[in-house]
Amino acid sequence: MTDHRAERIQIAVRQLPMFRGLAPEDQQRIAALASLRNLTKGEVLFEEGDPAETLMLILEGRVKIVRHGANGDTILEIFTPGEPVAALAVYNEFPYPSSGVAMDHVALLCLPKREYFDLLERHPSFARGLIRELTRLNLSLTRKLAEMRGQRVETRIAQLFLTLADRMGREVAEGLEVPLALSRQEIAEMVGTTVETSIRVMSRWGREGLLVTGEGRFVIPSRERLSQAAGADEV
């Protein structure tokens, strides 16, 4: 390993939220065992059914978890910098239930499963942090599946962006910013609709100032108005 890669791994281990609470000697041990992996946009990280043998944390970029179906793809989750990718499968030692695909250039810190389980056994604080993350992901998936049953497309899209705002939103002069680039196709795949419907809804909301698309971000001028859209009657 080159000195540059070794230094990058050491910095990443110190900065990643999952490892911040560990003692310096444990961080050094992790850095010695970890490796880096880079993906280009559209490259597959793992396929549905592959064995989950490595804990992977995102340093740069985004990874989407995709379920392939007869009616097209559905995006189940999007992971962003600082987050573990598909840790639930690694933790439970079962194959990946869906595929992971890079949404742009992605840099990952990878840790073999053996060392991952050793961390869980020796550090209760690390285990608690992981349980919180897995619980959040489970609740997110449960909520997403519930949203896709019987609700209007507008409701599902509004709920998607409210969830993203809760997860990564930040206050700016124009309102609540979601610093994430999503294509209309990706939005459609996340809420279970067609790209044409996604384009129609997003265009109308842009004209109405309900949800504004920007360069690499979305802005919610009024969370209250978007919440009202999310509370629309089911059909």
C-alpha positions in Angstrom: 0.0 0.0 0.0 1.3 3.4 -0.9 1.9 6.0 1.8 -0.8 8.2 0.2 -3.4 5.4 0.4 -2.3 4.5 4.0 -2.6 8.1 5.1 -6.0 8.4 3.5 -7.3 5.3 5.3 -6.0 6.6 8.6 -7.7 10.0 8.1 -11.0 8.2 7.1 -11.0 6.0 10.1 -10.5 9.0 12.4 -13.3 11.0 10.7 -16.0 8.4 10.0 -18.8 8.7 12.6 -18.8 4.9 13.2 -15.2 4.9 14.4 -14.9 8.2 16.2 -15.6 6.7 19.6 -12.9 4.1 19.4 -9.5 4.4 21.2 -6.6 5.6 19.0 -5.0 2.2 19.1 -8.2 0.5 17.8 -8.5 3.1 15.1 -4.9 2.3 14.0 -5.7 -1.4 14.0 -8.7 -0.8 11.8 -6.7 1.3 9.5 -4.1 -1.4 9.1 -6.8 -3.9 8.1 -8.9 -1.7 5.9 -8.6 -1.1 2.2 -10.0 1.5 -0.3 -12.2 0.8 -3.3 -13.3 3.2 -6.0 -16.2 2.9 -8.4 -17.3 4.9 -11.4 -20.8 6.0 -12.0 -23.1 3.1 -12.9 -20.6 0.5 -11.7 -22.1 -2.4 -9.6 -20.8 -2.7 -6.1 -22.6 -6.0 -5.5 -25.4 -8.0 -7.1 -28.5 -9.5 -5.4 -27.5 -12.9 -4.0 -23.7 -12.1 -3.6 -22.2 -13.0 -0.2 -22.0 -10.1 2.2 -18.4 -10.4 3.4 -17.2 -6.9 3.8 -18.3 -3.8 5.8 -18.2 -0.9 3.4 -18.4 2.8 4.4 -18.8 5.6 1.9 -16.1 8.3 1.9 -17.2 10.0 -1.3 -20.2 9.7 -3.6 -23.5 7.9 -3.3 -24.6 4.2 -3.6 -28.2 3.2 -4.4 -29.7 -0.1 -3.4 -31.8 -1.4 -6.3 -34.4 -4.1 -6.4 -34.9 -5.5 -9.9 -38.5 -6.4 -10.8 -40.7 -7.4 -13.7 -42.1 -3.8 -13.8 -38.6 -2.1 -13.6 -36.2 -1.2 -10.9 -37.1 0.2 -7.5 -34.5 2.2 -5.4 -34.9 1.0 -1.8 -32.3 3.2 -0.2 -29.5 5.7 -1.0 -26.4 5.8 1.1 -24.2 8.9 1.3 -20.8 9.8 2.7 -20.2 8.5 6.3 -22.8 5.8 6.0 -22.3 2.0 5.9 -23.6 0.2 2.8 -25.9 -2.8 3.4 -24.5 -3.3 6.9 -27.6 -5.3 7.8 -26.7 -8.1 5.4 -23.1 -8.2 6.7 -24.3 -8.2 10.3 -26.8 -11.0 9.8 -24.5 -13.0 7.5 -26.9 -13.4 4.6 -26.5 -12.6 0.9 -27.3 -9.2 -0.3 -31.1 -9.0 -0.9 -30.7 -6.3 -3.5 -28.0 -4.8 -5.8 -25.7 -1.9 -5.0 -24.9 0.6 -7.8 -22.7 3.7 -7.8 -24.7 6.9 -8.5 -21.5 8.9 -9.3 -17.8 8.5 -8.4 -17.7 6.5 -5.2 -14.8 6.0 -2.7 -15.3 3.3 -0.1 -13.5 2.2 3.0 -13.7 -1.6 3.3 -13.2 -3.8 6.4 -13.3 -7.6 6.3 -16.3 -9.1 8.2 -14.1 -10.9 10.7 -12.7 -7.6 12.0 -16.1 -6.1 11.9 -17.5 -8.7 14.3 -14.5 -8.3 16.5 -15.3 -4.6 16.9 -18.9 -5.4 17.8 -17.8 -7.9 20.5 -15.2 -5.6 22.1 -16.9 -2.2 21.9 -20.5 -1.8 23.2 -20.6 1.8 22.0 -19.7 0.7 18.5 -22.4 -2.0 18.6 -25.0 0.5 19.9 -24.2 2.9 17.1 -24.6 0.2 14.6 -27.9 -0.9 16.0 -29.2 2.7 15.8 -28.2 2.8 12.1 -29.8 -0.6 11.3 -32.9 0.5 13.1 -33.1 3.7 11.1 -32.7 1.8 7.8 -35.3 -0.8 8.8 -37.8 1.9 9.7 -37.0 3.8 6.5 -37.7 0.7 4.4 -40.8 -0.2 6.3 -42.1 3.4 5.8 -41.2 3.3 2.1 -43.1 0.0 1.5 -46.1 1.4 3.4 -46.0 4.6 1.3 -46.1 2.7 -1.9 -49.3 0.9 -1.1 -52.3 2.8 -2.2 -51.1 6.4 -1.9 -51.1 9.0 -4.6 -47.8 9.6 -6.4 -47.7 13.2 -5.2 -48.0 11.9 -1.6 -45.2 9.5 -2.1 -42.8 12.1 -3.7 -43.6 14.6 -1.0 -42.9 12.0 1.7 -39.6 11.0 0.0 -38.3 14.6 0.1 -39.5 15.1 3.7 -37.6 12.0 4.7 -34.5 13.2 2.9 -34.9 16.6 4.6 -35.0 14.9 8.0 -31.9 12.9 7.2 -29.7 15.5 5.5 -31.5 18.8 5.2 -30.0 22.1 6.2 -31.5 25.6 6.5 -30.5 28.1 3.8 -31.9 31.5 2.8 -34.3 29.9 0.3 -35.7 27.4 2.7 -34.7 23.8 3.6 -32.0 22.4 1.3 -31.5 18.7 0.5 -27.9 18.6 -0.9 -28.5 15.6 -3.2 -28.7 15.2 -6.9 -31.5 12.9 -8.1 -32.7 12.5 -11.7 -36.4 12.2 -12.5 -35.7 8.5 -13.3 -34.2 8.0 -9.9 -37.1 9.7 -8.2 -39.5 7.5 -10.1 -37.7 4.4 -9.1 -37.7 5.5 -5.4 -41.5 6.0 -5.2 -42.6 3.3 -7.7 -43.9 5.4 -10.6 -43.1 6.2 -14.2 -40.5 8.7 -15.2 -43.1 10.6 -17.1 -45.2 11.0 -14.0 -42.1 12.0 -12.0 -41.3 14.7 -14.6 -44.9 16.0 -14.6 -45.1 16.3 -10.8 -41.7 17.8 -10.3 -42.2 20.3 -13.1 -45.5 21.4 -11.6 -44.1 21.7 -8.1 -41.2 23.7 -9.5 -43.6 26.2 -11.1 -45.6 26.4 -7.9 -42.5 26.8 -5.7 -43.4 23.7 -3.7 -40.1 21.9 -4.4 -37.3 23.6 -6.4 -34.6 21.7 -8.3 -31.2 23.2 -8.3 -27.6 22.2 -9.3 -26.9 19.2 -7.1 -29.6 19.9 -4.7 -33.4 20.4 -4.0 -34.9 23.3 -2.0 -38.1 23.0 0.0 -39.2 26.7 0.4 -41.9 25.7 2.9 -41.8 22.5 4.8 -45.4 23.1 5.9 -46.7 23.3 2.3 -44.8 20.1 1.3 -46.1 18.4 4.4 -49.6 19.3 3.3 -48.9 17.6 0.0 -47.6 14.5 1.8 -50.9 14.4 3.8 -53.1 14.2 0.7 -55.9 11.7 0.8 -55.1 8.2 -0.3 -56.8 6.8 -3.4 
